[in-house]
Amino acid sequence: MTNDINTTFNLGGELAVNRLGYGAMRLTGQPGNFGPYPKWDDGKALLQRAVELGVNFFDSARAYGPEWADKIIADALHPYAENVVIATKGGVDKFAPDQIVTDGLPATLTRQIDQALVNLRVELIDLFQLHRVDPKVAIEESVGAIEAARQAGKVRLIGLSNIDRTNLDRAMSIAPIASVQNRFNQAEEAQSDLVDYTAEHGIAFIPYGPLGAHPMKQGAALPAQEALAWLLRRSPNIVVIPGTTSIGHLEENVRTWDLV
Ligand SMILES: NC(=O)c1ccc[n+]([C@@H]2O[C@H](COP(=O)([O-])OP(=O)(O)OC[C@H]3O[C@@H](n4cnc5c(N)ncnc54)[C@H](OP(=O)(O)O)[C@@H]3O)[C@@H](O)[C@H]2O)c1
């Protein structure tokens, strides 16, 4: 690794995370990331191994399971080590493997935040991300509900996912935004401007599908470590969250730092 590359990013200027994190979407039932992960104990062991390897940023969402990804994280990692940061999301729910519902109403988000507190077994959610903008609800209203939860001491930092520049600016006008999570990888660079824009504002950019998972078949040809290394080199505000169900792949992914 070259000396001028930071291995950590300060989320919201206050929570230092290893820029090589872990995405928990696949620790759920298949197909459709629906239901509990069938190999529950293996999933727990994988999460614990990640912490042993120095991973301290875990990305989850209400929609993963739904709720099951949050629950396996808590089962594996609670009580959390002091430096472990858990991110979850709300505003998208799932009622069947192929039935995904976007609901950004303030009352829904408020209820989901309360449920995430229970599922993650915390009194304060480190990072709560709006999973997707609900086209029926002004983003100010959705983010306003998360901001109210922040003011009430239930959420520490606010993030946004699947967001464009216009909505990001609107959200930033009513609350501090710590992270943006959008699809981005070497094979699909449409978000390049937003990576730079978030960097200028001290906002983490969390690319999903970093390894070119379906439907980004083009990216799948890239060896995993090279794909991750490219992202980590691309900008110091990038925090990657490769998803894996294999401890071998996890170990390989963490070794990416040797290449960067
Ligand atoms: N905000 C959003 O809308 C959104 C959408 C999608 C995903 N996400 C987040 O992003 C995270 C990552 O996305 P993703 O899981 O779709 O895609 P990904 O991380 O790009 O790819 C995961 C796939 O790559 C494989 N893999 C992982 N490490 C590997 C390695 N070293 N060598 C070979 N194959 C490897 C995994 O299989 P194995 O299990 O066999 O390792 C899995 O099939 C998710 O967990 C979730 O947290 C967010």
Ligand as a Chemical Component Dictionary entry (heavy atoms), coordinates in Angstrom:
data_LIG
# 
_chem_comp.id                   LIG 
_chem_comp.type                 NON-POLYMER 
_chem_comp.pdbx_formal_charge   0 
_chem_comp.three_letter_code    LIG 
# 
loop_
_chem_comp_atom.comp_id 
_chem_comp_atom.atom_id 
_chem_comp_atom.alt_atom_id 
_chem_comp_atom.type_symbol 
_chem_comp_atom.charge 
_chem_comp_atom.model_Cartn_x 
_chem_comp_atom.model_Cartn_y 
_chem_comp_atom.model_Cartn_z 
_chem_comp_atom.pdbx_ordinal 
LIG N1  N1  N 0  -28.371 0.694   -1.460 1  
LIG C1  C1  C 0  -28.765 -0.207  -2.331 2  
LIG O1  O1  O 0  -29.767 -0.038  -3.028 3  
LIG C2  C2  C 0  -27.974 -1.466  -2.452 4  
LIG C3  C3  C 0  -28.214 -2.384  -3.500 5  
LIG C4  C4  C 0  -27.436 -3.526  -3.568 6  
LIG C5  C5  C 0  -26.468 -3.761  -2.603 7  
LIG N2  N2  N 1  -26.277 -2.872  -1.583 8  
LIG C6  C6  C 0  -25.241 -3.075  -0.558 9  
LIG O2  O2  O 0  -24.018 -3.363  -1.179 10 
LIG C7  C7  C 0  -23.485 -4.590  -0.665 11 
LIG C8  C8  C 0  -22.703 -5.284  -1.747 12 
LIG O3  O3  O 0  -23.510 -5.487  -2.902 13 
LIG P1  P1  P 0  -23.761 -6.923  -3.582 14 
LIG O4  O4  O 0  -23.654 -7.959  -2.552 15 
LIG O5  O5  O -1 -24.929 -6.845  -4.417 16 
LIG O6  O6  O 0  -22.647 -7.069  -4.606 17 
LIG P2  P2  P 0  -21.142 -7.295  -4.597 18 
LIG O7  O7  O 0  -20.574 -7.051  -3.275 19 
LIG O8  O8  O 0  -20.688 -6.532  -5.744 20 
LIG O9  O9  O 0  -21.004 -8.842  -4.962 21 
LIG C9  C9  C 0  -21.288 -9.829  -4.130 22 
LIG C10 C10 C 0  -21.061 -11.101 -4.919 23 
LIG O10 O10 O 0  -19.682 -11.250 -5.148 24 
LIG C11 C11 C 0  -19.232 -12.494 -4.609 25 
LIG N3  N3  N 0  -17.926 -12.259 -3.985 26 
LIG C12 C12 C 0  -17.623 -11.513 -2.890 27 
LIG N4  N4  N 0  -16.305 -11.540 -2.646 28 
LIG C13 C13 C 0  -15.750 -12.290 -3.622 29 
LIG C14 C14 C 0  -14.421 -12.712 -3.908 30 
LIG N5  N5  N 0  -13.404 -12.319 -3.163 31 
LIG N6  N6  N 0  -14.229 -13.492 -4.999 32 
LIG C15 C15 C 0  -15.256 -13.888 -5.773 33 
LIG N7  N7  N 0  -16.531 -13.546 -5.538 34 
LIG C16 C16 C 0  -16.770 -12.760 -4.474 35 
LIG C17 C17 C 0  -20.275 -12.944 -3.649 36 
LIG O11 O11 O 0  -20.398 -14.335 -3.631 37 
LIG P3  P3  P 0  -19.923 -15.235 -2.371 38 
LIG O12 O12 O 0  -20.999 -15.106 -1.352 39 
LIG O13 O13 O 0  -19.819 -16.593 -2.942 40 
LIG O14 O14 O 0  -18.624 -14.693 -1.904 41 
LIG C18 C18 C 0  -21.527 -12.315 -4.240 42 
LIG O15 O15 O 0  -22.095 -13.168 -5.196 43 
LIG C19 C19 C 0  -24.717 -5.334  -0.193 44 
LIG O16 O16 O 0  -24.398 -6.306  0.775  45 
LIG C20 C20 C 0  -25.525 -4.224  0.392  46 
LIG O17 O17 O 0  -25.060 -3.924  1.690  47 
LIG C21 C21 C 0  -27.004 -1.745  -1.513 48 
# 
loop_
_chem_comp_bond.comp_id 
_chem_comp_bond.atom_id_1 
_chem_comp_bond.atom_id_2 
_chem_comp_bond.value_order 
_chem_comp_bond.pdbx_ordinal 
LIG N1  C1  SING 1  
LIG C1  O1  DOUB 2  
LIG C1  C2  SING 3  
LIG C2  C3  SING 4  
LIG C2  C21 DOUB 5  
LIG C3  C4  DOUB 6  
LIG C4  C5  SING 7  
LIG C5  N2  DOUB 8  
LIG N2  C6  SING 9  
LIG N2  C21 SING 10 
LIG C6  O2  SING 11 
LIG C6  C20 SING 12 
LIG O2  C7  SING 13 
LIG C7  C8  SING 14 
LIG C7  C19 SING 15 
LIG C8  O3  SING 16 
LIG O3  P1  SING 17 
LIG P1  O4  DOUB 18 
LIG P1  O5  SING 19 
LIG P1  O6  SING 20 
LIG O6  P2  SING 21 
LIG P2  O7  DOUB 22 
LIG P2  O8  SING 23 
LIG P2  O9  SING 24 
LIG O9  C9  SING 25 
LIG C9  C10 SING 26 
LIG C10 O10 SING 27 
LIG C10 C18 SING 28 
LIG O10 C11 SING 29 
LIG C11 N3  SING 30 
LIG C11 C17 SING 31 
LIG N3  C12 SING 32 
LIG N3  C16 SING 33 
LIG C12 N4  DOUB 34 
LIG N4  C13 SING 35 
LIG C13 C14 SING 36 
LIG C13 C16 DOUB 37 
LIG C14 N5  SING 38 
LIG C14 N6  DOUB 39 
LIG N6  C15 SING 40 
LIG C15 N7  DOUB 41 
LIG N7  C16 SING 42 
LIG C17 O11 SING 43 
LIG C17 C18 SING 44 
LIG O11 P3  SING 45 
LIG P3  O12 DOUB 46 
LIG P3  O13 SING 47 
LIG P3  O14 SING 48 
LIG C18 O15 SING 49 
LIG C19 O16 SING 50 
LIG C19 C20 SING 51 
LIG C20 O17 SING 52 
# 
